[in-house]
Amino acid sequence: MSKTRIGILGYGNLGRGVELAIRQNEDMELVAVYTRRDPATVTVETPGVAVRSAEQLEAGNEPIDVLILCGGSATDLPAQTPVFAGKYNVIDSFDTHHNIPQHFERVDEAACAAGTVGLISCGWDPGLFSLNRLFGNCFIPEGSDYTFWGRGVSQGHSDALRRIEGVADARQYTVPVEAALEGARSGTHPNFTTREMHTRECWVVLEEGADPAKIEAEIKAMPNYFDEYDVTVNFISQEELDRDHAELPHGGFVLRSGDTAGGHTSVIEYSLKLGSNPEFTASVLVAYARAVARLAAEGQKGAYTVFDIAPAYLSIHDGAYLRSHLL
């Protein structure tokens, strides 16, 4: 069996999750981890895997079939994905929903020019939840969509907190409003504002001398992340954060509620309960990396989203196996 050669850019929680996920896929091989840190300071868990400087990707001749980008959506991926789509087949988990159209355009331009494949915004939301929103709209054309996240740690929002000057470390929990979730399940098709569906809890460790009032105000005003929500900001010590918020659970619900042509109410609900947000996101990325490699082998090019990928492209098994075992 020929193996898809994978490179990982970024070795935080998500990058480590991708490394572990590759072990569960016998047609995948981790070739190298690329980092902006000093490679000598980074130790990976897979024997024989090189740790290389991110700068070595710039020449475009690293021996990889797919580069999985594991940086944050706030500042890393908007810059990195278009650049490296011009050199390699890439996949990212860009999750700033409002900016996905612009991100897609930039990656598409770079990938089309280079003849590569770039899959963006892959994970569970955006990603699997996006697919279920699409299915719901197709199957119940007259209805309403509802997406609830949590209660769980958002990697993207936590990363955005840590980028604030004066913040040493942070975790952000997204919490569904229970009354809104039950209303969506009721089949009465209620309308909610963003603020009515979720609250956000921030647990923040300050750098020495940082102004808590200034940082709290900056958090609550942050566009695309916190400005449309009721936000609670809690300042704690690093020891408390490490003790009480070390785990990274997440999950959520996608619902579509509406009426079929005969006037009967239907509700579709899809849910995830994840013990580790980064490990599950990593597993989704690795499956879709298989699809990226297959599209590239077919000579396809340009940017893609999960909407464009046939499910069979995600599986290690062939069509005969899928038809006999899963259809």
C-alpha positions, -999 to +999 in steps of 0.1 A: +000+000+000+014+034-010+012+059+018+002+095+017+031+116+030+019+142+056+036+173+069+023+191+099+028+229+103+025+239+139+029+216+169+004+228+195-027+208+207-040+204+172-007+194+156-001+168+183-036+155+177-029+152+140+003+132+148-017+108+169-045+105+143-021+095+116-012+064+137-048+052+132-046+054+094-023+028+079-023+045+045-008+077+061+028+085+069+040+115+090+072+128+072+079+159+092+067+185+117+074+221+108+076+247+135+084+284+139+101+276+172+137+263+173+133+228+160+159+216+186+133+225+213+105+204+199+102+167+206+076+147+187+061+113+197+067+094+165+101+079+162+121+089+132+100+119+123+120+150+115+113+184+132+122+211+107+120+249+106+088+263+090+112+283+068+122+252+050+087+249+035+092+281+016+113+265-011+083+243-021+103+211-024+096+193+009+088+156+003+052+157+013+019+150-004-003+171+019+006+198+044-018+200+073-018+235+088-025+235+125-022+272+134-049+295+148-075+312+127-070+347+142-036+354+126-019+322+114-041+306+088-052+337+069-015+343+062-002+308+059-028+289+039-027+310+008+011+311+008+016+273+012-013+265-012+010+281-038+036+254-030+018+222-017-015+205-014-029+219+019-057+216+044-067+239+073-093+243+100-099+280+095-130+287+117-138+324+116-171+318+098-176+354+088-143+355+069-145+321+052-156+335+018-126+358+016-102+331+029-116+307+002-110+333-026-074+338-015-066+301-013-084+294-045-063+320-064-030+306-050-039+269-056-052+274-091-021+292-101+001+265-086-020+235-097-025+224-061-055+215-040-064+235-009-091+224+014-102+250+040-123+252+071-123+215+078-131+201+112-163+197+130-176+233+128-169+244+102-168+210+087-192+182+099-217+206+113-216+225+080-225+193+061-254+187+085-267+223+080-266+217+042-284+183+045-311+199+067-317+227+042-319+202+013-343+178+031-365+204+049-364+233+024-390+253+045-376+256+080-350+271+103-314+262+112-301+261+148-265+255+158-254+252+194-218+247+205-207+234+239-204+234+267-168+231+257-135+248+251-132+266+218-096+264+205-101+294+182-116+317+208-090+306+234-062+314+208-078+348+202-077+355+239-040+346+241-032+370+213-043+399+234-014+419+249-012+413+286-027+378+285-004+350+295-028+321+290-065+316+286-094+292+280-128+301+266-159+280+271-189+283+248-222+275+267-256+269+250-285+286+266-307+257+276-340+274+270-330+282+234-319+246+228-352+232+240-371+258+220-352+246+188-361+210+196-398+218+201-406+221+164-422+256+169-395+272+148-385+300+172-362+329+162-332+337+184-306+364+184-270+353+187-269+365+223-300+344+232-284+312+220-250+311+238-230+327+266-191+327+267-170+321+297-133+333+297-107+321+322-077+344+318-042+344+333-027+379+332+009+388+326+025+408+354+014+444+354-015+439+330-046+459+335-076+436+340-102+462+333-086+471+300-083+435+289-119+426+299-131+455+278-110+444+249-123+409+251-159+419+252-155+442+222-136+417+200-155+414+167-164+380+153-155+364+187-172+381+217-190+413+208-224+397+201-225+376+233-230+379+270-194+373+282-181+365+317-143+371+322-127+354+351-091+362+361-072+333+377-037+321+383-017+299+360-019+272+386-057+273+387-059+272+349-036+242+348-055+224+375-091+232+366-090+238+328-064+214+314-088+193+295-103+204+261-138+189+258-163+202+233-193+193+212-227+207+202-259+203+182-271+211+147-309+212+142-332+219+113-368+224+121-396+228+095-426+215+078-428+190+050-450+196+020-480+180+037-477+204+067-461+179+092-433+191+114-399+175+111-369+181+132-334+168+123-308+168+151-271+159+149-249+161+179-213+155+190-199+150+224-161+152+223-137+143+251-109+162+232-117+190+208-082+190+192-079+152+189-113+149+172-107+179+149-073+163+140-091+130+131-114+149+107-084+167+092-065+135+086-095+118+069-100+148+046-062+149+039-068+115+022-094+132+000-070+161-008-043+136-019-068+117-041-081+149-057-045+160-064-037+126-079-067+131-103-052+164-114-077+186-097-067+221-084-081+251-065-098+256-032-124+232-018-146+229+012-163+199+028-193+206+006-173+196-025-158+163-013-176+130-020-178+110+013-161+080-003-129+100-008-126+101+030-124+064+035-095+040+033-119+014+019-129+010-017-164+014-031-172-023-030-164-025+007-185+007+015-215-006-005-214-040+013-207-028+048-220+007+052-247+013+026 
